[in-house]
Amino acid sequence: MYVKSILNMPFNSVCYLVSDKSHCIAIDPAMEDMFAINNYLDNKNLTLDYILLTHEHYDHIAAIDQLRLEYKDVQLICHECCNEGMQLPERNLSKYMDVTNCTSFVPMPANKMWYGDSGEDYLKTQIYWFHTPGHTKGSVCILIEDWLFTGDTIIPGVKTYTKFPGGSKKDLLCSFNRLNTFLDNRVVTVLPGHLTGYTGNIKYMLDECR
């Protein structure tokens, strides 16, 4: 599997494209200009199968409807709480966004929802997702091989922000404890929703974000 990162402008959040030689999933697409993602898929001759979301904030979901219009067979998957929150402008934060002309973004619902922690096979690779509320109610971390896609739950070296609607410091600390228990001090490459990735022991990265 391969990972390609694309900057979601004008938000400076990150979209990740995870693929083999012919199929692809997009994680947190929110770019205004679709050229970068379309160009990558076309040049690599990739079929976009799924859009996965780490949480419901507008700077991570702004392109999901546009992608579903362009790629008719793509399926959007997120946690049930993310699906609920992304359809409320005060929860997805589009109500407060000044950087775009969109003052109220209400996307189409997800095609499929996650409940709790689980996993499934995709292209002979196991994808795990962990419900990690704290930054938002619908936050998840997604593990594919040794890549952990964390959205805004874990940004290495940055304290996780919990003051947005639906956020909770108490929930975040519980999420960190559960995540560390499952990964058991494993060395992973954290690919966050902002800034750059970092490879290291998950426990140390979680401690930095508390």
NORZI-V54210 format. One record per residue. N is the residue number from 1. RES is the residue in one letter. PHI is phi as a letter, one per 20 degrees, with the letter a starting at -180 (none if undefined). Layout:
# NORZI-V54210
n=N res=RES phi=PHI
n=N res=RES phi=PHI
This chain:
# NORZI-V54210
n=1 res=M phi=none
n=2 res=Y phi=c
n=3 res=V phi=c
n=4 res=K phi=d
n=5 res=S phi=d
n=6 res=I phi=c
n=7 res=L phi=f
n=8 res=N phi=e
n=9 res=M phi=e
n=10 res=P phi=e
n=11 res=F phi=e
n=12 res=N phi=m
n=13 res=S phi=e
n=14 res=V phi=c
n=15 res=C phi=d
n=16 res=Y phi=d
n=17 res=L phi=d
n=18 res=V phi=d
n=19 res=S phi=b
n=20 res=D phi=d
n=21 res=K phi=e
n=22 res=S phi=b
n=23 res=H phi=c
n=24 res=C phi=b
n=25 res=I phi=c
n=26 res=A phi=d
n=27 res=I phi=d
n=28 res=D phi=m
n=29 res=P phi=f
n=30 res=A phi=b
n=31 res=M phi=f
n=32 res=E phi=f
n=33 res=D phi=e
n=34 res=M phi=e
n=35 res=F phi=g
n=36 res=A phi=f
n=37 res=I phi=f
n=38 res=N phi=f
n=39 res=N phi=f
n=40 res=Y phi=f
n=41 res=L phi=f
n=42 res=D phi=f
n=43 res=N phi=f
n=44 res=K phi=e
n=45 res=N phi=l
n=46 res=L phi=d
n=47 res=T phi=e
n=48 res=L phi=e
n=49 res=D phi=e
n=50 res=Y phi=c
n=51 res=I phi=d
n=52 res=L phi=d
n=53 res=L phi=d
n=54 res=T phi=e
n=55 res=H phi=a
n=56 res=E phi=e
n=57 res=H phi=f
n=58 res=Y phi=g
n=59 res=D phi=f
n=60 res=H phi=c
n=61 res=I phi=c
n=62 res=A phi=g
n=63 res=A phi=d
n=64 res=I phi=f
n=65 res=D phi=f
n=66 res=Q phi=f
n=67 res=L phi=f
n=68 res=R phi=f
n=69 res=L phi=f
n=70 res=E phi=f
n=71 res=Y phi=d
n=72 res=K phi=f
n=73 res=D phi=e
n=74 res=V phi=f
n=75 res=Q phi=d
n=76 res=L phi=e
n=77 res=I phi=c
n=78 res=C phi=b
n=79 res=H phi=f
n=80 res=E phi=g
n=81 res=C phi=f
n=82 res=C phi=f
n=83 res=N phi=g
n=84 res=E phi=f
n=85 res=G phi=f
n=86 res=M phi=f
n=87 res=Q phi=e
n=88 res=L phi=d
n=89 res=P phi=g
n=90 res=E phi=f
n=91 res=R phi=e
n=92 res=N phi=e
n=93 res=L phi=m
n=94 res=S phi=f
n=95 res=K phi=f
n=96 res=Y phi=d
n=97 res=M phi=f
n=98 res=D phi=d
n=99 res=V phi=e
n=100 res=T phi=c
n=101 res=N phi=e
n=102 res=C phi=e
n=103 res=T phi=d
n=104 res=S phi=b
n=105 res=F phi=d
n=106 res=V phi=c
n=107 res=P phi=f
n=108 res=M phi=f
n=109 res=P phi=f
n=110 res=A phi=f
n=111 res=N phi=f
n=112 res=K phi=b
n=113 res=M phi=c
n=114 res=W phi=e
n=115 res=Y phi=c
n=116 res=G phi=m
n=117 res=D phi=d
n=118 res=S phi=a
n=119 res=G phi=a
n=120 res=E phi=b
n=121 res=D phi=e
n=122 res=Y phi=b
n=123 res=L phi=l
n=124 res=K phi=m
n=125 res=T phi=c
n=126 res=Q phi=e
n=127 res=I phi=d
n=128 res=Y phi=d
n=129 res=W phi=c
n=130 res=F phi=c
n=131 res=H phi=f
n=132 res=T phi=c
n=133 res=P phi=f
n=134 res=G phi=q
n=135 res=H phi=f
n=136 res=T phi=b
n=137 res=K phi=f
n=138 res=G phi=e
n=139 res=S phi=f
n=140 res=V phi=c
n=141 res=C phi=d
n=142 res=I phi=d
n=143 res=L phi=d
n=144 res=I phi=c
n=145 res=E phi=l
n=146 res=D phi=d
n=147 res=W phi=e
n=148 res=L phi=d
n=149 res=F phi=e
n=150 res=T phi=d
n=151 res=G phi=l
n=152 res=D phi=d
n=153 res=T phi=f
n=154 res=I phi=c
n=155 res=I phi=d
n=156 res=P phi=g
n=157 res=G phi=n
n=158 res=V phi=c
n=159 res=K phi=f
n=160 res=T phi=f
n=161 res=Y phi=e
n=162 res=T phi=c
n=163 res=K phi=e
n=164 res=F phi=f
n=165 res=P phi=g
n=166 res=G phi=n
n=167 res=G phi=e
n=168 res=S phi=b
n=169 res=K phi=f
n=170 res=K phi=f
n=171 res=D phi=f
n=172 res=L phi=f
n=173 res=L phi=f
n=174 res=C phi=f
n=175 res=S phi=f
n=176 res=F phi=f
n=177 res=N phi=f
n=178 res=R phi=f
n=179 res=L phi=f
n=180 res=N phi=f
n=181 res=T phi=f
n=182 res=F phi=f
n=183 res=L phi=e
n=184 res=D phi=l
n=185 res=N phi=m
n=186 res=R phi=f
n=187 res=V phi=e
n=188 res=V phi=c
n=189 res=T phi=d
n=190 res=V phi=f
n=191 res=L phi=d
n=192 res=P phi=e
n=193 res=G phi=f
n=194 res=H phi=b
n=195 res=L phi=m
n=196 res=T phi=d
n=197 res=G phi=f
n=198 res=Y phi=b
n=199 res=T phi=d
n=200 res=G phi=r
n=201 res=N phi=f
n=202 res=I phi=f
n=203 res=K phi=f
n=204 res=Y phi=f
n=205 res=M phi=f
n=206 res=L phi=f
n=207 res=D phi=f
n=208 res=E phi=f
n=209 res=C phi=e
n=210 res=R phi=f
